Amino acid sequence: MSQHAAFRRQPVPQQVAQAQKTITIPAPTRGITLDENDAFMKPGAAIISENWAPTLRGIRLRGGSIQQCDLHALDAPAWANSTFYAVGAIARDTADGTLWKANSDHISGAAPATFAQVRASIPTLWSSSSTGIAPPASSPDRQPVISGFEYVFGAVAKMFAAQQTKLFDVTASFLCW
């Protein structure tokens, strides 16, 4: 063998395709097991189980409360001075975005006052959204929510919901029941 032949690259044998097979991981019917070694854990155990409950045959989504939000409540008109409000009319406080329901027929004050001042002067005229604004009746002009997303910048965290034509800030929970 010559001196150059010893330093020549030798071809590498072709790789053989790896034999792969599908395995089924059993559902965690034993629930959360923290007293076993993770590497040698018996089948049917889980280390983490978020929002899942074990059953005899598998797992199911854990029950809880379902929240619904009315995006069209954000379309409620802002409260205004010298305006007639019938019983059940909904007005939005522009200062904090909360919704209020009129408890009786009345005309709002003519003086340039804020909605909070009017509510404080006659507390029986309005009830807050947290005391029972019923979910709105379905309407054909309502559009479904296409996307929901969160915006976080430093200490500010906001949540938005988007429809085909509108974007709503749904950070405040007064819209949900």
PyMOL commands that set and color helices and strands:
alter all, ss='L'
color gray80, all
select helices_A, chain A and resi 3-6+38-40+71-75+115-121+129-131+173-175
alter helices_A, ss='H'
color red, helices_A
select strands_A, chain A and resi 52-54+59-61+84-85+90-92+99-102+106-107+126-128+147-153+156-162+167-169
alter strands_A, ss='S'
color yellow, strands_A
deselect
rebuild
show_as cartoon
